[in-house]
Amino acid sequence: MPIVPNHVRRRLAAGEVSLGFGVHHLRGSAVGMIAAATGYDWLFIDMEHGAMSVQEATQIALAALGQGITPIVRCCKDALFEGTRALDNGAMGVVVPHVDTAEEARAVAAAFRFPPLGTRSWGGPPFAYGFQPPPVAEAQAELNREILVACMIETPEAVENAGAIAAVPGVDVLLIGTSDLTASMGIAGQIGHPDVQAAYGKVAAACASAGKVLGMGGVYDETWAAAYIRLGARFVLAGSDHTMLMAAAGGRSSFLRGLASP
């Protein structure tokens, strides 16, 4: 059976923006279907800030494989083993937060790539192939090409080291975590601050030089989202389930209460 398509990679290879739907509170098999139906390419299944277990994350991921959307899991920096378990059980990519140096990026890439590129162990059920993979060597080489690995840039140190991080083989995306970046700069929440703009420019240049993809998270203001996408951000976290639900629910309640007003 052929490998399940990685919709993120297809979009990025075509030079397009690939949109992620953040999964923080939602659970169940319909999450991916909802995201796909509303125009997203990938799920950002958050095990760093969300309270979900690997079991819950992988159940969402498994369902997503057949729903036209690519499941990507964020694990904690000091829990890369949860990322490998997620990959073994349905995920097609991993995001690792707070990667500040090339040494840390090399450890991330090694954890999620099979030999000779890394040290990932073979043994999980081959969900990406519907349990019918090709020979092991062929499957491992193909998974090395298809699995997406993103390192998050969230401190001035990481921005300074962006060129070295982007140069690490096996790292596909440098995803700027804008909220934490502004906090670490002492300008929390100021996503359009000149220092943040400069950071985006530096990381964008590093990605362009290394042939990697610039990612954007934590920017939901339409002005600055547009600015950073123009700068080159193409792996874009569009928002999380709770903020989208609250915005839609709040808009609906305001509309209906307005109808009832005298």
N, C-alpha and C positions, 0 to 999 in steps of 0.2 A: 504493500500500500504506500502511495507517495506521502511525504511529510505534509502535515497541515500547513497551509500558507501563513507566513508571518506578514500580516497586513501593514505593520509598521515599516518593515524593510521595503515592501513594495512601494509605499508612498515615498519614503525617503530616497529610494533609488531613482524615482521619477522626478526628484527635485521638489516635491510637494511638502506641505505642512502636514504632520501627522498628529492628530488630536487625541489626548488621553482623558478618560473619565475616571475621576478619583473615587475609589471605593473605601469608605471609612466606616460607615454605619450599616449599609445595606448588606444583607446576607441572602443566600438562596440562589437557585439556578437561573432565575430570570434576570439577574443583574446585567450579564453580558448582552442579552437580547434587548433590554431597554437601551443600553448604551449604543448598540449597533443601530437600532431603529431611530435613534436621534442624531446620527451622523458622526459617531466617534470611531476611531480606529483601534484603540487599545484601552484596556483597563489598567488603572494604577492601583493595585490591590495593596493596601498600606498596612504592613505589619510593624512599621516603626511607631507610628502614632495611633493607629487603630488597635482595638482590643482583640482582634480576631486571632485565632490559632492557625498553625500551619494546616490543620485539617480543614478549617473553614475556608482559608484562602485557596486551597487546592480544589475544593469542591466548586468554588466559583470559577476557577481556572479551567477545570475539566469541562464544565458546561459551556464555557466560552469558546472552546476549541471548535465546536460545531455551530457557533452562532454568528460567524462572520466578523469576529473581533478578537484581537490578540491579547491574551492575559499576561501582564507583567507585574511582578511582585516587588515591593520594596521591603527589604529586610534590614535589620539593624547592622551597623558597621561591625560590631563585635559578635554578630551571630550569622556569619556567612554560611554556616551549615544549614540554617533555615532556608537560605536561598537555594542551596543545592537540593534540598528536599523538595522545595517547590518546583524546581526544574524537573526533578524525577517524577513529579506527580501532576503535570499539566501546564505549568507556566512555560512561556516562551521567551522570557526575559527577566532580568533582575536589575533593580536600581539600588545602589548602595550610597547612603548619605555620608556627609562629612569626610570626603576623601581629600586630604590636604597635600599629599606628596606623591611623587611617582612610585616610591616604594610601596605605599599603600595601594595605589592603582594596580601595580603588578600583582599584589596578593589577591586583589579582587578578580583580575583577569584569570589568574591561575586557578582560582576556586571554581570558576564556571566554564572552563574550557577543558575538553578532553586532551590527553596526550596526543601529539608532542607539544601542543600549545599550552597545556596547563596540567592540572593534577586532578581534575574531576573524575570521580569514580563511576564506572559503568555498573548498573545493577538494578536501577529503578524500572518500573514497567514502562514500555515504550509508547506512552500515550500519544506522543506527537505523530506516531504512525498507526494509530488505531490498533495497537498490539501486533502489527505485522511489519516489523522493520526489515530493511535489507540487512546483509551481513554486517557484523558489528563494526568493522573498520569503516565501512561505507557510511553507516548510520552516524558514527561519531564524527566523521569529517563533515557530514552534512549538517549535523546539529551545531558544530563549531561555527559554521557559516550562518545558520539561521537564528540561533539564540542571540538576543540583543543584550548587551551589557552597558549600563550607564553608571558613571560616577558623578556624584553630586558635588558641586563647587559651592561652598557655603561660608568661606572665611577669606579674609585678605590673603592669608598664606596660600590657600588653594588657588586664588586668582593669580598670585605671583608665580605659582608653579604650573599654571595651566598649560604652558608649552610642553613641559616634561610629562605631565599627565596625559595630554592628548597623544603624545608620541608612543605611549605604551601599547604594544600589540595586544589585541583582544579587547580593548576598550573601544566601544562604538560611539558613545555619546558623552559629552560633558554637559550635565544638566545643572543649570544655575538654580539653586534654592534661594530665591530672592528674599524671602522673609528672614531666614536665618542669616543671610549675607548682610542685610541691613542691620540686623541686631548686633552682629559681630563687629560691624563698622561703627557702632554707636549712633546710628541714625534709623532706629527701628521703624519700619513701615514706610520709609521714604523711598519708594521704589523708583521714583524719577530723579533722585538726587544725582548731581553731577558725578559723584564718586561711583554710584551704581552704574550710570551710563558708561563711565570709563571702564569699569569691570566687565560689563557686557562686551565692550569693544575689544578688550584684551583677550577674553576667552573666545570670542568669535574669530579673532585673528589666529589664535592657537589652533582652533578646530580647522579653519581653512587651510592652514599650513600643513597639518597632519592628515588631512582628508577625513576628518571626523565630523560629527554632527553636533551643532549647538542646541541645547535644550533649555526650556524656560518653565519654571514653576513659581508659583506665588505671585504672579502678576495677573490680576483680574480687572484692572483698570483698562478701559478700552484705548485710551490714549497711549499708555506705555506698552501695552501688549502689542499694539500696532507698530510702535517704534522699534521694539526689540525683534519682532518678526521681520521687519524691514532690514534690520541689522544682520539677520541670518538665522534666527531661531526657527527650527523646523520640527523638533520633538517637543510638543507643547502640551503641558498639563493644563487643561481648560478650566478645571474646577473640581470640587468634591461633591459627593452626593448630598451631604447635609446643607451646603450653601445653595446648591441648585434647588433642592426641595423647599428650603425656606423662602427663596426668592419667588418661586412659582406659587407656593402656598400663600405667601404674603400678598402677592399681586391678586390672586383669586379672591381672598377674603376682603381686600380693599374694594375690589370691583363690586362684589355682592353687597357689602355694607353700604356702598355708595348708592346702589339701586334702592335700598330700603330707606334712604334718607329723605325727609320731607322736602 
